[in-house]
C-alpha cells in the first residue's frame, strides 16, 4: 500500500512547461536532422543562464537531451575537439570574448559551436563575431532564444532584480543611471517571456495619481516600464517569425506601493510559513535525520514542484496541511500490517517512521518524503505556539478588516512583552497603513516607546533623509489604490471581506489586492483611467467581457458582515469548502484543458518584489476563472527579507502616501526607537 501523494501536473500548456520544452527541444537539440543518439554535446553557460536552466529543467532531463557535460563559461575547461558545444549566454561583450577565445585559432576547444543568446544581441556584437574569420565556419547556429527570466513556479517568473526597490526608488540624484538600466533590463526580460510564449499582450499599467505638480519619478515607474516593454514587443512583431500581430493576452504592470500590507502580514499557508518561519536557503530545507545507532545525519531537500506532496500542500492552510499529513501516515499504517507491527502504539512518532522504512524498504522514498513534511509541519506549529503567532495574526487581520484599532494594539504590546522585534515591526507597519492618523504629531513617538523597539530594527532614517523635501507634496497615490479601491468598506479598513458562501480556516481572511485587480481585469471592469492601456486593444481579449465599458464602474461588493461568527478557538473549517483543498497538480490538470477555450492568459507584473500570498492568488484564480494567470516580478520576497533589507523602501512609499504630518511623526518615531522610558509613553498612548 503506497502513500497517497497525488500526481504532479505535466500539461504542456502550463507556463513553466512551455519554457522547459523550449530549452529541451529548441536549445539542447539544435541540429535535430543530423544528430544521433550518440551525439553527445557539451553545454556551456554563464552565471545568469545557468539559473534560467536550473529553474526550468532537471539535470536528468538535460542529460536525456544529449548533454554529457555542463560547463561554466568563465572556468578553465578541457579541450574536447571531437564534440560539439552548445553555448547559452547573455548577449554581453565579456561573454562573446570568451566564446571567440574558445572557438578561434588553430585548436578550438570544440568541433562546432551552437550559440544561443538569452535576449536580442546588439548589432555591434554580431559584427564583432563576424570579424573573426576563423570562428565563422565553426558556428553551427547563432540564434536569439529570448528566454531571460527565471520560471520559479508553474505560473510565476522573476527577472532577478532583487534590489529593484533600491534601484528604482532610491535617491534620484545619485541613482539616475541605475534607474534607467534597471528599467531597460527588466523590460527586456519581461518581453522575452512573451517572445517565448509567442504571445502579444495588451499592456496596461498603474497610472500615477495626482497632477504634474505632485507626481514624482517613483509614481511613474509602472508607466515607464510599460512603455519600455511595449516598445520591445512592437519590434518583435517584425523580427520574430510567427509572432502575433494582434493582442492575444493581457499584461498588467503595478508596483509594490499598491499593496504594502501583503509583504509584512503573516500568511498562514504551508509554503509561506516555511519561508517565513524556517531557516531556508531559497527552496532548500536543511534538517537532521535521527539514526537508530549513530549520530543524527544532516540532509537537505528542495521544496519544489517535483515533490508531489509539496505540490498538494503548498497553498493549504497550515492546519489543513498538518491534518492531511497525519491522515496520510495513519492511513498508510492502518492499511499495512508490516507498518503496524513496527510502531510502538499511540500516535506515529519519528522513531516509528524509521522502523517502518526498515520494515518496508520498497516504500522508503515515499515514507521519507512524508516524514520530511511531517517534521516541517511540526516545526512550523511549534514556532506558531512559541511566538504566539495566532494572537498576533488575529490582530493583524482584524486591523486590515477594520475590526481592531489602537486599544487592541496597545493591549498586545503590553501583554506580549516577549514579542520579537520583527513581529512588532510587522504589526506596527500594518497599523500605520490602516490608521495613518495615529502617527500624526507625537502619537507615533509614544507608541514606539511602548513597543520598546531597538534603533537597529528601525532602519528608516536614511530613507527619511532622502524625503526631507517631500513632505510638502501630498501624494495620494498609494492610498487611492490600496485603501479606497472599493466603495463599501468599514472606516479605516484596508480590505473588504469576500464571501463565497463557505467557511474558511481562521486567519485566512486576508487576500492581496492583486486578487481584486485580476478579477476586475478578467471581467473588463478595470477602469482605463486608473489603469491605462499602451494602445487601444485591436479586439477585446478572449475571455474578457466583450461589452464592458472602458470606464466601467468597479463591481459593488456585498454588504460586509462580521467574520467573528466564523472564528473558533481552533483552526476549524468546513471540510466541504474548496479553499486550498485542491493541489496545484489537480488544479492544472482540470483547468488547463479549458484555458484556450474560456480565456487567454492574464499576466500581472509586480515591480519591487511579489509575495507568496500573491503567487498563491494566481493559482487560486486560475482554477476559479479557468484562465491561466501568471505572476511576474522583479523578485519573490519573504517577510524577514523584506523587513531586514527593504523596510526603508516600504516606509518611503508609506510616506509618499500619507500627509506631511505623518512624515514628521515617523521621523520622530524612528529617532526614539532606542528610548527605554516606556512608562510615560504608555500613559500618553492611552490618552
Secondary structure, DSSP 8 states (H G I E B T S, - for coil): -----------TTSHHHHHHHIIIIIITTTTTTT--TT--EEEEE-TTHHHHHHHH--HHHHHHTTEEEEEETTS----BTTSEEEEEE-S-HHHHHHHHHHH-SSS-SBS-EEEEESS---HHHHHHHHT-HHHHTTEEEEEE----SEEEETTEEE-S-TTHHHHHHS-HHHHHHHHHHHHHHHHHHHHHHHHHHT--EEEEE----S-TTT--TGGGHHHHHHHHHHHHHHHHHHHSTT--SS--EEEEEEEGGG-SSTTTS---BHHHHHHHHS-EETTEEEEEE--SSS--EEEEEE-STT-HHHHHHTTSBHHHHHHHHHHHHHHHHHT-HHHHHTS-SSS--HHHHHHHHHH-GGGHHHHHHHHHHHHHHHHHHHHHHHTTHHHHHHHHHHHHTTS--HHHHHHHHHH-TT--HHHHHHHHHHHHHH-GGGGSTTHHHHHHHHHT--GGG-TTHHHHHHTTTGGGS---HHIIIIISSSS---TT-SS-----SS---TT-----HHHHHHHHHHHT-S-TTTS-BSS--SS--TTS-TT--TT-----------SGGG--SS----TT--TTTS-HHHHHHHHGGGHHHH---EEEEEET-B-HHHHHHHHHHHHHHTS-EEEEES-B--HHHHHHHHHHHHHHHHHHHS-HHHHHHHHHHHHTTT---HHHHHHHHH-
